[in-house]
């Protein structure tokens, strides 16, 4: 799926729901268990449903899952998140993504270069 090539957000949500319906028909117990688990995860608790949707949006962005991005933007809006809260979530996600890259670069990559360069000599 590529939203940017002309598929609408509404079409993507419909496509997801249709696919979920087909999967549920083929694997009813698995789908039932997964749905029950996710319902519990997104219930109001110490974290609000809005906070949980914002977290899910950040994870969706980081994993580059277009369906989940759309689904959780809708979840954020449905739970009353403002555009500013959504944009701030994007900023935190971008910082995390950059931080993950940097942490591996300054440790694992530098260590690998050092060891592999030593092995060549």
C-alpha positions in Angstrom: 0.0 0.0 0.0 1.2 3.5 -0.8 -1.0 6.3 0.5 1.2 8.8 -1.3 0.4 7.3 -4.8 -3.3 8.2 -4.5 -4.9 5.8 -2.1 -7.1 7.6 0.3 -6.8 7.3 4.1 -10.4 6.1 4.2 -9.7 3.5 1.5 -6.7 2.2 3.6 -8.8 1.9 6.7 -11.5 0.0 4.7 -8.8 -2.2 3.1 -7.5 -3.1 6.6 -10.9 -3.9 8.0 -11.7 -6.1 5.0 -8.4 -7.9 5.4 -9.0 -8.3 9.1 -12.4 -9.8 8.4 -11.0 -12.3 5.9 -8.3 -13.3 8.4 -10.8 -13.6 11.2 -12.9 -16.0 9.0 -9.8 -18.2 8.4 -8.3 -18.0 11.9 -11.1 -17.2 14.3 -9.5 -18.2 17.5 -6.2 -16.4 16.8 -8.1 -13.3 15.7 -10.3 -13.4 18.8 -7.3 -13.8 21.1 -5.4 -11.0 19.4 -8.3 -8.6 19.5 -9.0 -9.4 23.1 -5.3 -8.7 24.0 -5.2 -5.4 22.1 -8.5 -4.3 23.6 -7.0 -4.8 27.1 -3.8 -3.0 26.1 -5.7 0.1 25.0 -8.1 0.3 27.9 -7.9 3.3 30.2 -5.4 2.6 33.0 -2.5 4.5 34.6 -2.0 5.8 31.0 -5.0 7.4 29.3 -6.3 6.0 26.0 -5.0 9.1 24.3 -1.5 8.5 25.7 -1.6 4.9 24.5 -2.7 6.0 21.0 0.1 8.5 20.9 2.6 5.8 21.9 1.2 3.5 19.3 1.5 6.2 16.7 5.1 6.7 17.5 5.8 3.0 17.2 3.9 2.9 13.9 6.0 5.7 12.5 9.2 4.2 13.7 8.3 0.8 12.1 7.0 2.6 9.0 3.7 0.7 9.0 1.4 2.8 6.9 -1.8 1.0 8.0 -1.0 1.4 11.7 0.0 5.0 11.2 -3.4 5.8 9.7 -5.2 3.7 12.3 -3.4 5.3 15.2 -3.7 8.9 13.9 -7.4 8.2 13.8 -7.2 6.7 17.3 -5.3 9.8 18.5 -7.9 12.1 17.1 -10.8 10.0 18.4 -9.3 10.2 21.9 -9.0 14.0 21.7 -5.4 14.4 20.8 -4.6 17.8 19.3 -2.5 18.3 16.2 0.3 19.7 18.4 0.3 16.5 20.5 0.5 14.4 17.4 3.4 16.6 16.0 5.2 16.4 19.3 4.9 12.6 19.2 6.4 12.7 15.7 9.4 14.7 17.2 10.0 12.2 20.0 9.8 9.4 17.5 12.3 11.1 15.2 14.6 11.7 18.1 14.4 8.1 19.1 15.1 6.9 15.6 18.1 9.1 15.3 19.2 8.1 18.8 19.0 4.4 17.9 21.1 5.0 14.9 23.7 7.0 16.8 23.9 4.6 19.7 24.8 1.7 17.3 27.2 3.9 15.3 29.2 5.0 18.3 29.4 1.5 19.8 28.8 -1.5 17.5 30.0 0.1 14.2 33.1 1.6 15.7 33.9 -1.7 17.5 33.3 -3.7 14.2 35.6 -1.3 12.2 38.3 -1.6 14.8 38.2 -5.4 15.1 37.8 -6.0 11.4 40.6 -3.6 10.5 42.8 -5.3 13.1 42.0 -8.7 11.5 43.1 -7.5 8.1 46.6 -6.6 9.3 
